Amino acid sequence: MQLSLHYISVVEIAFFGLIACFFAAFASQLNMGQISSEKAVILSLICVLFIYLKNWMRYNGKRRNVLNAKSKRQKIQPWKLIVLPLAFIILALVFLQAI
């Protein structure tokens, strides 16, 4: 169960990074005012902490047991689980190069 919690957190954090890099590249192309890099890092760390705590609260405890009882087991191919966060990270790196 802890593995699924970490996986979901990694996917959401990678998606957050992709969105942040996209908006940073978009803002730099439009020559909009930007926040300092120190403030951006602090804001990103706060968002990452929020995502992890949100997932920890959501996927632990009684609610998780109810979801497990109601869900039907589906076979998911492992390569799809690996490709999703990697695609987010690669796209974020592409957007970072556009800045």
C-alpha positions as CSV (number, residue, x, y, z in Angstrom):
1,M,0.0,0.0,0.0
2,Q,2.9,2.4,0.7
3,L,4.2,1.8,-2.8
4,S,0.9,3.0,-4.3
5,L,0.9,6.1,-2.1
6,H,4.4,7.0,-3.3
7,Y,3.6,6.2,-6.9
8,I,0.5,8.4,-6.9
9,S,2.4,11.2,-5.2
10,V,5.2,11.0,-7.8
11,V,2.8,11.1,-10.7
12,E,0.9,14.2,-9.2
13,I,4.2,16.0,-8.4
14,A,5.5,15.3,-11.9
15,F,2.3,16.7,-13.4
16,F,2.6,19.7,-11.1
17,G,6.2,20.2,-12.4
18,L,5.0,19.9,-16.0
19,I,2.3,22.6,-15.5
20,A,4.7,24.9,-13.7
21,C,7.3,24.6,-16.4
22,F,4.7,25.2,-19.1
23,F,3.5,28.4,-17.4
24,A,7.1,29.5,-16.8
25,A,8.0,29.1,-20.5
26,F,4.7,30.8,-21.5
27,A,5.4,33.7,-19.2
28,S,9.0,34.1,-20.5
29,Q,7.8,34.1,-24.1
30,L,5.4,36.9,-23.3
31,N,8.1,38.8,-21.3
32,M,5.8,38.9,-18.3
33,G,7.1,39.7,-14.8
34,Q,8.4,36.7,-13.0
35,I,8.8,35.8,-9.4
36,S,12.3,35.3,-8.0
37,S,13.8,31.8,-8.2
38,E,13.9,31.6,-4.4
39,K,10.2,32.3,-4.1
40,A,9.4,29.8,-6.9
41,V,11.4,27.0,-5.1
42,I,9.6,27.7,-1.8
43,L,6.2,27.7,-3.5
44,S,7.1,24.5,-5.3
45,L,8.2,22.8,-2.0
46,I,5.0,23.9,-0.3
47,C,2.9,22.4,-3.2
48,V,4.9,19.2,-3.1
49,L,4.3,18.9,0.6
50,F,0.6,19.6,0.2
51,I,0.3,16.9,-2.5
52,Y,2.0,14.3,-0.5
53,L,0.0,15.0,2.7
54,K,-3.2,15.1,0.7
55,N,-2.5,11.7,-0.8
56,W,-1.4,10.3,2.6
57,M,-4.7,11.4,4.2
58,R,-6.8,10.2,1.2
59,Y,-5.2,6.7,0.7
60,N,-4.8,5.6,4.3
61,G,-7.3,4.6,6.9
62,K,-11.0,3.7,6.6
63,R,-11.6,5.3,3.2
64,R,-8.9,3.2,1.6
65,N,-10.4,0.1,3.0
66,V,-13.8,1.0,1.6
67,L,-12.3,1.7,-1.8
68,N,-10.5,-1.6,-1.8
69,A,-13.7,-3.5,-1.0
70,K,-15.6,-1.8,-3.8
71,S,-13.0,-1.9,-6.5
72,K,-12.6,-4.6,-9.1
73,R,-9.1,-5.7,-9.7
74,Q,-7.9,-4.8,-13.2
75,K,-4.8,-5.9,-14.9
76,I,-2.7,-2.9,-15.7
77,Q,0.4,-3.3,-17.8
78,P,3.5,-2.3,-15.9
79,W,5.0,-0.3,-18.8
80,K,2.1,2.1,-18.7
81,L,2.8,2.8,-15.0
82,I,6.4,3.7,-15.8
83,V,5.8,5.7,-18.9
84,L,3.3,8.2,-17.4
85,P,5.6,9.9,-14.9
86,L,8.5,9.7,-17.3
87,A,6.5,11.4,-20.0
88,F,5.6,14.2,-17.6
89,I,9.2,14.7,-16.6
90,I,10.5,14.7,-20.2
91,L,7.9,17.2,-21.3
92,A,8.8,19.4,-18.3
93,L,12.4,19.3,-19.3
94,V,11.4,20.3,-22.9
95,F,9.5,23.3,-21.4
96,L,12.4,24.2,-19.2
97,Q,14.7,24.5,-22.3
98,A,12.2,27.0,-23.8
99,I,12.7,29.4,-20.9
